Amino acid sequence: MDILLTTRQRDFRTRLRELLGGPEMRRALLEGSREHPDDPDPGPAYRVLGRHRWLAPDWPTELGGAGLDTACANILTEELAVHRVPDSAHVNSVRNAGRCLLLCGSARQRERLLPPLARGDLLAAVLYSEPETGSDLAALRTTARPAHHGWELHGTKVHSVKTAHCDLAIVAARTRDHPQPLLGITLFVVDLHAPGVTVRPVSGVNHEPFHHVSLEGVRVGPDDVVGEVDEGWLVITEGLAVERVGMDYTARVRAHLAWLRTRAADRFRSDDVAERLDRLSTAAEAGRLLAWSMAARLADGDLDPAEAAESKWLNSELMREVWELSQELSGPHDLLTAADPGAPEDLTALLLNQEAPGLSLSAGTSEMMLQVIAANLGLEAGDAR
């Protein structure tokens, strides 16, 4: 089953595939991994896309985009996964930080930051999560206090990826104590090379290293506030809806599942395996249709957060099922040693149980998504009705 696209959208996919599969992109990917084999720098590949105005294809031309529609942005997300171009930095830099600035940033912020983000000359991180609080922004501890000609930030952020390659970050900090903890939060643009900022990788099972970011007396100016002071939660909610649409999740699921089906056809011929692969493939197609539907609703300004949570939950949990089947078929070590050159670059992550849980944690855990869905249905936490 395929998504119905216009002639212009199909042409964009064709030309994008030619670029992503061509020699210029292969050279860029090699360049990005040569100096950073454990955490490839996506910058060279993104600059290739940026030269075509395809890194942020749905942004206005005056801000570095191509003025295309949202469907072309969805196509880019799918094709990045298929062609094994690192996409987590794109999600954070363009789809999250960039969209945050596009919707809520000042005119000066948009003019200064969006064109270099669209060219791939700048990469941005999104720093919300903190030690011992995870996705619970009500427990946010990073503070921003008024200082001479601006603000001074203190705190620690964790669980961000590709941060060592980033130049700036959108940082959530508490600017006021409030009886309702989600209020009193403000977003700031922070230069990650500024005095007081320390970025270091953290060992873990994720296939892309997480980073620990310390903010010790980091100074930012009044022009670095994104949106209104104390109203950052509203901006964050808008940004999370974009990520929870699930477009990048379903793209990864389908890419891994296609490889697994090919591998299983060569080595395993049982009816049970075929049936499970068919079921997962059908679920993946349903997940894709749901994600595209949610993206269209988002573009129309008619996306319910609970519906976005459904899409995110379904597609991230599907990755876990794909991983479980790969384990049952052969186990990680056997499949890894037999992996063919055409396997996805992040197959190691999938088979060693790295990417699957990562997808179920990012943008809100699966448990949180179920809570959002349950609340929308009028159910209390733990209600089994």
C-alpha positions in Angstrom: 0.0 0.0 0.0 1.3 3.4 -0.9 0.4 7.0 0.1 -1.5 9.0 -2.5 0.9 11.7 -3.7 0.6 14.5 -6.2 2.8 14.6 -9.3 5.0 17.2 -7.7 5.4 15.1 -4.5 6.3 12.0 -6.5 8.9 14.0 -8.4 10.4 15.2 -5.2 10.7 11.7 -3.9 12.4 10.5 -7.1 14.9 13.4 -7.1 15.6 12.9 -3.4 16.2 9.2 -3.8 18.7 10.0 -6.6 20.6 12.4 -4.3 20.5 10.2 -1.2 21.7 7.2 -3.2 24.3 9.0 -5.2 28.1 9.5 -4.9 27.9 13.0 -3.4 25.9 11.6 -0.4 28.1 8.6 0.0 31.2 10.8 0.2 29.4 13.0 2.8 28.5 10.0 4.9 32.1 8.7 4.8 33.4 12.1 5.8 31.0 12.3 8.7 32.1 8.9 10.1 35.8 9.1 9.3 36.6 11.4 12.3 33.8 10.2 14.5 33.3 6.4 13.9 31.4 5.9 17.2 29.1 8.9 16.7 29.1 10.0 13.1 28.8 13.7 12.4 25.6 14.2 10.2 26.8 17.7 9.2 28.4 16.8 5.9 25.3 14.9 4.7 23.0 17.6 5.9 24.9 20.2 4.0 24.5 18.2 0.8 20.7 18.3 1.4 20.9 22.0 2.4 22.5 23.0 -0.9 19.3 21.7 -2.6 17.1 23.3 0.1 15.8 19.9 1.0 17.0 19.7 4.6 13.9 21.7 5.6 11.9 21.4 2.3 8.6 22.8 3.8 10.2 25.9 5.2 9.7 29.2 3.4 12.3 30.0 0.8 13.4 33.2 2.6 14.3 31.0 5.6 16.3 28.4 3.7 13.6 26.0 2.7 12.1 25.1 -0.7 8.6 26.3 0.0 7.2 22.8 -0.5 4.3 21.2 1.5 4.3 19.1 4.6 4.1 15.9 2.5 7.6 16.6 1.1 8.9 16.9 4.7 7.3 13.5 5.4 8.9 12.0 2.3 12.3 13.3 3.4 11.8 11.6 6.8 11.0 8.2 5.2 13.9 8.4 2.7 16.5 9.3 5.3 15.6 6.1 7.1 15.6 4.0 3.9 19.0 5.4 2.8 20.6 5.1 6.2 21.3 8.8 6.6 21.5 9.7 10.4 18.1 11.1 11.1 18.0 11.7 14.9 19.9 15.0 14.4 17.4 16.0 11.7 14.5 15.3 14.0 16.1 17.5 16.8 17.6 20.2 14.7 15.0 20.8 12.0 11.7 19.2 13.1 11.9 20.1 16.8 14.2 23.1 17.4 13.6 24.5 14.0 9.9 24.2 14.2 9.9 25.7 17.7 11.7 28.8 16.3 9.5 28.9 13.2 6.3 28.9 15.3 7.3 30.8 18.4 10.7 32.5 17.8 11.0 36.2 17.3 11.6 37.6 13.8 15.2 38.2 14.7 15.7 34.6 15.9 14.1 33.2 12.8 16.2 35.4 10.5 19.4 34.6 12.4 19.1 30.9 13.0 16.7 29.2 10.6 18.6 29.8 7.3 21.9 28.2 8.7 19.8 25.3 10.2 18.2 24.7 6.8 21.6 24.8 5.1 23.1 22.3 7.6 25.7 24.8 8.7 24.2 24.8 12.2 22.9 21.8 14.2 20.6 22.2 17.2 19.9 20.0 20.2 16.7 20.0 22.3 17.6 19.9 26.0 14.5 19.1 28.2 15.3 15.8 30.1 17.2 15.9 33.4 18.7 13.4 35.8 16.1 11.7 38.0 13.2 13.5 36.3 13.3 12.0 32.8 10.3 13.1 30.8 8.6 14.7 33.8 8.9 18.4 33.0 6.9 19.2 36.1 10.0 18.2 38.1 12.3 20.5 36.1 15.3 21.7 38.2 17.4 23.7 35.8 16.9 27.4 36.7 17.2 30.6 34.8 17.4 33.7 37.0 17.5 37.4 35.9 21.0 38.6 35.5 22.7 41.8 34.1 21.2 42.3 30.6 19.7 38.8 30.5 19.5 35.5 32.3 21.9 33.1 34.0 21.3 29.3 33.7 22.3 26.6 36.1 21.4 22.9 35.7 22.1 19.6 34.1 20.5 18.0 31.0 20.7 14.3 29.9 19.6 11.8 27.2 20.3 14.0 24.2 21.9 12.5 21.1 24.4 14.1 18.5 24.8 16.9 21.0 28.6 16.9 20.6 28.1 17.9 17.0 25.6 20.7 17.8 26.2 24.4 17.9 23.2 25.5 19.9 20.3 24.1 21.9 16.8 24.9 22.9 16.9 24.6 26.7 14.0 24.4 29.1 14.6 26.1 32.5 12.4 27.2 35.4 12.1 30.9 35.6 9.4 31.0 38.3 8.1 28.8 41.1 4.4 28.2 40.5 1.8 26.1 42.3 1.2 24.4 39.0 4.7 22.9 38.2 4.3 23.0 34.4 3.9 26.8 34.6 6.9 29.0 35.2 9.1 27.2 32.5 10.8 29.2 29.8 12.7 28.2 26.7 16.1 29.7 25.8 18.5 29.5 22.8 21.9 28.5 24.3 25.2 28.6 22.5 26.7 25.2 23.3 30.2 26.7 22.9 29.6 29.4 25.5 31.4 29.6 28.8 29.8 27.4 31.4 28.6 24.8 29.0 30.1 21.3 29.2 29.0 18.5 26.9 30.3 14.9 27.4 29.1 11.5 26.2 27.6 9.0 28.5 28.2 5.3 28.2 25.1 3.3 27.6 23.3 0.8 25.3 21.8 3.3 22.9 23.3 3.0 19.4 24.0 6.8 19.4 25.8 8.0 22.6 23.7 10.0 25.0 25.2 13.2 26.3 25.4 14.9 29.7 25.2 18.7 29.4 26.1 20.9 32.4 25.1 24.5 32.5 27.0 26.4 35.1 26.3 30.1 35.2 25.6 30.3 31.4 24.7 33.8 30.4 22.0 34.4 27.7 20.5 37.7 26.6 16.9 38.8 26.5 16.8 38.1 22.7 17.5 34.4 23.5 14.1 33.8 25.1 11.9 31.7 22.8 8.2 32.6 23.1 7.0 34.2 26.3 8.7 34.1 29.7 7.1 31.4 32.0 5.1 29.9 29.1 7.6 27.5 27.7 5.3 24.5 28.4 2.9 25.6 25.7 5.8 25.7 23.2 7.1 22.3 24.3 3.7 20.8 23.9 3.5 22.1 20.3 6.9 20.6 19.5 6.2 17.2 21.1 3.1 16.9 18.9 5.4 17.0 15.8 7.7 14.2 17.1 4.8 12.1 18.3 3.3 12.0 14.8 5.5 9.0 14.5 6.8 9.6 10.9 10.4 8.8 11.7 9.4 5.8 13.9 7.4 4.1 11.2 10.1 4.8 8.6 12.7 3.0 10.8 10.3 0.1 11.5 9.7 -0.5 7.8 13.4 -0.3 6.9 14.3 -2.9 9.5 11.4 -5.1 8.8 12.3 -5.1 5.0 15.8 -6.3 5.9 14.5 -8.9 8.3 12.0 -10.3 5.8 14.8 -10.7 3.2 17.1 -12.4 5.8 14.4 -14.7 7.0 13.4 -15.8 3.4 17.0 -16.9 2.9 17.4 -18.8 6.1 14.0 -19.7 7.6 11.0 -21.1 5.8 8.5 -22.0 8.5 4.9 -21.0 8.2 5.0 -19.4 11.7 7.8 -17.1 10.7 6.0 -16.1 7.5 2.8 -15.5 9.4 4.5 -13.3 12.0 6.3 -11.3 9.3 3.1 -10.8 7.4 1.3 -9.6 10.6 4.2 -7.2 11.4 4.2 -5.9 7.8 0.5 -5.3 8.0 0.9 -3.5 11.3 3.7 -1.4 9.9 1.6 -0.3 6.9 -1.2 0.6 9.3 1.3 2.6 11.4 2.5 4.4 8.4 -1.0 5.4 7.3 -1.7 6.6 10.8 1.5 8.7 10.9 0.7 10.3 7.5 -2.9 11.0 8.7 -1.5 12.6 11.9 0.9 14.7 9.9 -1.9 15.9 7.7 -3.9 16.8 10.8 -0.9 18.6 12.2 -0.5 20.7 9.0 -4.1 21.7 9.2 -3.8 22.7 12.9 -6.3 20.0 13.9 -4.1 17.4 15.7 -5.3 16.1 19.1 -2.4 15.3 21.4 -4.0 12.0 22.3 -4.1 10.9 18.7 -0.5 11.8 18.2 0.3 9.7 21.3 -1.5 6.8 19.7 0.7 7.0 16.6 3.9 7.4 18.6 3.0 4.4 20.9 2.0 2.1 18.0 5.1 2.8 15.9 7.7 2.7 18.6 6.2 -0.5 20.1 6.3 -2.1 16.6 10.1 -1.7 16.6 10.2 -3.7 19.8 8.3 -6.5 18.2 10.5 -6.5 15.1 13.5 -6.8 17.4 11.9 -9.6 19.4 11.3 -11.6 16.2 14.9 -11.1 15.1 16.1 -12.4 18.5 13.9 -15.5 18.2 14.9 -16.3 14.7 18.6 -16.5 15.3 19.9 -14.4 18.2 22.0 -11.3 17.9 25.5 -12.8 17.5 24.6 -15.2 14.7 22.7 -12.6 12.7 25.4 -10.0 13.2 28.2 -12.3 12.0 26.1 -13.3 9.0 24.9 -9.8 8.2 25.3 -8.9 4.6 26.6 -5.5 3.3 23.1 -4.4 2.4 21.9 -4.5 6.0 21.0 -1.2 7.7 23.9 0.5 9.3 22.1 0.5 12.6 21.3 -3.2 12.5 23.8 -3.8 15.3 21.7 -1.4 17.4 18.5 -3.2 16.6 19.8 -6.7 17.3 21.5 -5.7 20.6 18.3 -4.2 21.9 19.5 -0.6 21.6 17.3 1.2 19.1 14.1 -0.5 20.0 13.9 0.7 23.6 15.3 4.1 22.6 12.3 4.7 20.3 9.9 3.7 23.1 11.6 6.3 25.4 12.2 9.3 23.2 9.5 12.0 23.0 7.8 10.4 26.0 7.8 6.8 27.1 5.2 4.3 26.0 3.8 4.4 29.5 3.3 8.1 29.2 1.6 7.7 25.8 -0.8 5.2 27.3 -1.6 7.6 30.1 -2.3 10.4 27.6 -4.6 8.1 25.6 -6.4 6.8 28.8 -7.0 10.4 30.0 -8.5 11.3 26.7 -10.8 8.3 27.0 -11.8 9.4 30.5 -10.0 6.5 32.2 -8.1 6.7 35.4 -4.5 5.5 35.6 -4.6 1.7 36.0 -8.3 1.5 35.0 -8.7 -1.8 33.2 -12.1 -1.0 31.7 
